[in-house]
Amino acid sequence: MAVCEDYSKRNPNTVKLLSGEANLGIVGNFARTVKACTGDYLAILAGDDYWCDEGKLQKQLDYMAAHPEFGVVCTDGYRLMVKTGKLVPGLPPQEPAPDGDVRDFYRNRYGGLYAMPLTLLIRRDLIQYVDFDEFIRLRFPVEDYPMQSVLAHHTRFGYLPYKTVVYRVYKESATHISYDHPRYMAYHEGLANIRRYLNGLYPEDVPFTEEWAQEYVFYKSFLSHLHQGQFDEARLLVYRSPTSIKFSKKYRKARLAASSKIAFHLFKWYKRV
């Protein structure tokens, strides 16, 4: 903290230090940071990632100047596999939308990102459409997925094929939560809640039903029990599940797997969870 305070004092016009003792969480901290920004553009960079191209921002600004209908510009980059130290080229989008309209990408997505946040340059005036206070109130587990979904309805996303960033991949990062992680179910319940929220904003573009949400949460819970070898818990979950999902494909799959311990362990081997 002392280093950060010293740096901000020596660069008051370029560095704004936001400090506080309370842990605001991922979404709360992001919202506070965005609200403190005053420039015309926002560029996102989490503390564990980094940019590897000094010309990243200039290339994106040049693109926006040439294409004013694009309010967001993303780039390519690398994934750094922290466990092995391997640098793997290639970040989303794997198939950039030619016209920059990425609403189709989010129409049937229940998570996942069109572009990695650390590659983005966003025109700040577009942030007015993103209700971060509501994200916090609804306890969303992440901010990037709903933010990009909202922005997709107000602007076009440009793409530059330059590898400008390095994204670190950890086993237990916020978006790589394993089946036995204590927040595994809270994370997936949060994703279902995000989908419900987006459907409320854009019912024509974002399909959602409560039956889907029940099935989604049910199956994620079942997979968690499967991963931990909890046959009795999985079987109880199946037989206590809501009537509304009992004709769904995932429910039938789980019911078959929970029909016996042999079937359960065969399914666990098949799923490799």
JOKA-V348632 format. One record per residue. SS is DSSP state (2 for helix, 1 for strand, 0 for the rest). PSI is psi as a letter, one per 30 degrees, with the letter a starting at -180 (* if undefined). D_LAST is the distance of its C-alpha to the last C-alpha in whole Angstrom. Layout:
SS:PSI:D_LAST, SS:PSI:D_LAST
This chain:
0:e:40, 2:e:44, 2:e:43, 2:e:42, 2:e:45, 2:e:47, 2:e:46, 2:e:46, 2:e:50, 2:f:51, 0:h:49, 0:f:50, 0:f:50, 0:f:47, 0:k:44, 0:j:44, 0:k:42, 0:j:40, 0:l:40, 0:l:39, 0:f:38, 0:k:36, 0:j:32, 0:f:32, 2:l:28, 2:e:27, 2:e:29, 2:e:32, 2:e:32, 2:e:32, 2:e:34, 2:e:37, 2:e:37, 2:e:37, 2:f:40, 2:f:42, 0:k:42, 0:f:45, 0:l:45, 0:f:45, 1:l:42, 1:k:38, 1:k:36, 0:k:33, 0:j:32, 0:l:29, 0:f:30, 0:f:28, 0:l:28, 1:l:31, 1:k:34, 0:g:35, 0:j:38, 0:f:41, 0:g:42, 2:e:39, 2:e:40, 2:e:44, 2:e:42, 2:e:40, 2:e:44, 2:e:46, 2:e:43, 2:e:44, 2:e:47, 2:f:47, 0:i:45, 0:f:46, 0:f:44, 1:j:41, 1:f:40, 1:k:37, 1:k:36, 1:l:33, 1:l:33, 1:a:30, 1:a:29, 1:l:27, 1:k:23, 1:j:23, 1:j:20, 0:e:21, 0:e:19, 0:f:21, 0:g:24, 1:k:24, 1:j:25, 1:k:24, 1:k:26, 0:j:26, 0:l:25, 0:k:25, 0:k:27, 0:e:26, 0:i:29, 0:k:31, 0:k:33, 0:e:37, 0:g:38, 0:g:36, 0:j:35, 0:g:32, 2:e:32, 2:e:30, 2:e:27, 2:f:27, 2:e:28, 0:g:25, 0:k:22, 0:h:20, 0:l:19, 0:l:20, 0:k:23, 0:e:26, 0:k:27, 0:k:26, 2:e:28, 2:f:30, 2:f:31, 0:k:33, 1:k:37, 1:k:38, 1:k:41, 2:f:41, 2:f:43, 2:f:40, 2:f:39, 2:f:41, 2:f:39, 0:j:36, 0:i:36, 2:e:34, 2:e:36, 2:e:34, 2:e:31, 2:e:31, 2:e:33, 0:g:30, 0:h:27, 0:k:25, 0:f:22, 0:l:24, 0:f:27, 2:e:26, 2:e:25, 2:e:27, 2:e:30, 2:e:30, 2:e:29, 2:e:33, 2:e:34, 0:f:34, 0:g:36, 0:f:39, 0:l:39, 1:l:38, 1:j:35, 1:l:37, 1:k:35, 1:k:36, 1:h:35, 1:k:35, 1:j:33, 1:f:34, 1:l:31, 1:k:28, 1:k:25, 1:k:23, 1:j:19, 0:l:18, 0:e:14, 0:h:15, 0:l:18, 0:f:19, 0:g:17, 0:h:14, 0:k:13, 0:l:9, 0:e:8, 0:g:10, 0:k:13, 0:f:16, 0:g:17, 2:e:13, 2:e:15, 2:e:19, 2:e:17, 2:e:16, 2:e:19, 2:e:21, 2:e:20, 2:e:21, 2:e:24, 2:e:25, 2:e:25, 2:e:27, 2:e:30, 2:e:30, 2:e:31, 2:e:34, 2:e:35, 0:i:34, 0:f:34, 0:f:35, 0:f:33, 0:j:30, 0:k:29, 0:k:27, 0:l:27, 2:e:26, 2:e:25, 2:e:22, 2:e:22, 2:e:21, 2:e:19, 2:e:17, 2:e:17, 2:e:16, 2:e:13, 2:e:11, 2:e:13, 2:e:11, 2:e:7, 2:e:8, 2:e:10, 2:e:7, 2:e:5, 0:g:9, 0:g:10, 0:i:12, 2:e:14, 2:e:17, 2:e:16, 2:e:14, 2:e:17, 2:e:19, 2:e:18, 2:e:18, 2:f:22, 0:g:23, 0:l:22, 0:k:24, 2:e:26, 2:f:26, 2:g:23, 0:f:23, 0:g:24, 0:l:21, 2:e:19, 2:e:16, 2:e:17, 2:e:18, 2:e:15, 2:e:14, 2:e:17, 2:e:17, 2:e:14, 0:g:15, 0:f:18, 0:l:18, 2:e:16, 2:e:16, 2:e:15, 2:e:12, 2:f:11, 2:e:11, 2:e:9, 2:e:6, 2:e:7, 2:e:8, 2:f:5, 0:h:4, 0:*:0
